[in-house]
Amino acid sequence: MAIKPPDEIDRFTVLIMFIVTLIGAVANYLHKVIIGAKFEIFMLISHITISGFGGCLMILIASHFDWDFESTGIACGVAGWSGSTLVNAIEARLVKKITGENSGDNK
């Protein structure tokens, strides 16, 4: 697996993807407020932080698999919207890969 040196990473693209992630995070939080949750600034900041982390992971995954701009943007938007759900899914998959567990064999 080759790691791209920092000078080869398009910083403008990363900025755009991070903005898309943040828009997804804020949109999801506002959706929760619209359907009845109380607006709390700490919760908004927490949601943005968690979703931002998910977006960063998606940027790294997209870079690894050499995804195009649009696919990366969609993945980052979904990462922003889903927040901790995406991070938990990536964590579960990574832990299974590291421990060598098969998805159907560990009952």
C-alpha positions as CSV (number, residue, x, y, z in Angstrom):
1,M,0.0,0.0,0.0
2,A,1.6,3.2,-1.1
3,I,1.1,6.4,1.0
4,K,0.8,9.6,-1.0
5,P,3.3,12.2,0.1
6,P,1.6,15.4,1.4
7,D,2.7,17.4,-1.7
8,E,0.7,15.0,-3.9
9,I,-2.6,15.4,-2.0
10,D,-4.9,18.0,-3.5
11,R,-5.5,20.3,-0.6
12,F,-8.4,22.1,-2.3
13,T,-10.2,18.8,-2.8
14,V,-9.7,17.9,0.8
15,L,-11.1,21.3,1.8
16,I,-14.1,20.8,-0.4
17,M,-14.7,17.3,1.0
18,F,-14.4,18.5,4.6
19,I,-17.0,21.2,3.8
20,V,-19.3,18.6,2.4
21,T,-18.8,16.6,5.5
22,L,-19.6,19.6,7.7
23,I,-22.8,20.4,5.7
24,G,-23.9,16.8,6.1
25,A,-23.2,16.9,9.9
26,V,-25.2,20.2,10.4
27,A,-28.0,19.0,8.1
28,N,-28.4,15.8,10.2
29,Y,-28.4,17.7,13.5
30,L,-30.9,20.3,12.2
31,H,-33.1,17.4,11.0
32,K,-33.1,16.0,14.6
33,V,-34.1,19.5,15.9
34,I,-36.9,19.8,13.4
35,I,-38.3,16.4,14.5
36,G,-38.3,17.4,18.1
37,A,-34.8,17.3,19.7
38,K,-33.8,20.3,21.7
39,F,-31.1,22.5,20.1
40,E,-27.9,22.5,22.2
41,I,-24.7,24.1,21.0
42,F,-22.6,21.5,22.7
43,M,-24.4,18.7,20.9
44,L,-24.0,20.5,17.6
45,I,-20.3,20.9,18.2
46,S,-20.0,17.2,19.3
47,H,-21.9,16.1,16.2
48,I,-19.7,18.2,13.9
49,T,-16.5,16.8,15.5
50,I,-17.6,13.2,15.3
51,S,-18.8,13.6,11.7
52,G,-15.6,15.5,10.8
53,F,-13.6,12.5,12.0
54,G,-15.8,10.2,9.8
55,G,-15.2,12.5,6.9
56,C,-11.5,12.4,7.4
57,L,-11.6,8.6,7.4
58,M,-13.6,8.7,4.1
59,I,-11.1,11.0,2.5
60,L,-8.3,8.5,3.5
61,I,-10.4,5.6,2.2
62,A,-11.1,7.4,-1.1
63,S,-7.5,8.3,-1.5
64,H,-6.5,4.7,-0.9
65,F,-9.0,3.3,-3.5
66,D,-8.4,6.2,-5.9
67,W,-12.1,7.3,-6.0
68,D,-13.1,10.1,-8.3
69,F,-14.1,13.6,-6.9
70,E,-17.9,13.0,-7.1
71,S,-17.7,9.6,-5.3
72,T,-15.5,11.0,-2.6
73,G,-17.9,13.9,-2.2
74,I,-20.9,11.6,-1.8
75,A,-19.0,9.4,0.7
76,C,-18.0,12.5,2.7
77,G,-21.5,13.8,2.7
78,V,-22.8,10.5,4.0
79,A,-20.1,10.4,6.6
80,G,-21.2,13.9,7.8
81,W,-24.8,12.8,7.9
82,S,-24.2,9.4,9.6
83,G,-21.5,10.6,12.0
84,S,-20.8,8.0,14.7
85,T,-22.7,5.3,12.9
86,L,-20.1,5.3,10.1
87,V,-17.2,5.4,12.5
88,N,-18.7,2.4,14.4
89,A,-19.1,0.5,11.2
90,I,-15.5,1.1,10.1
91,E,-14.3,0.2,13.6
92,A,-16.2,-3.1,13.5
93,R,-14.9,-4.0,10.1
94,L,-11.3,-3.1,11.1
95,V,-11.5,-5.1,14.4
96,K,-12.8,-8.1,12.5
97,K,-10.0,-7.9,10.0
98,I,-7.3,-7.5,12.7
99,T,-8.6,-10.3,14.9
100,G,-9.3,-12.6,12.0
101,E,-12.9,-13.2,13.0
102,N,-15.3,-14.2,10.2
103,S,-18.7,-12.4,10.2
104,G,-20.8,-15.6,10.6
105,D,-18.5,-17.8,12.6
106,N,-18.3,-16.0,16.0
107,K,-21.5,-17.1,17.9
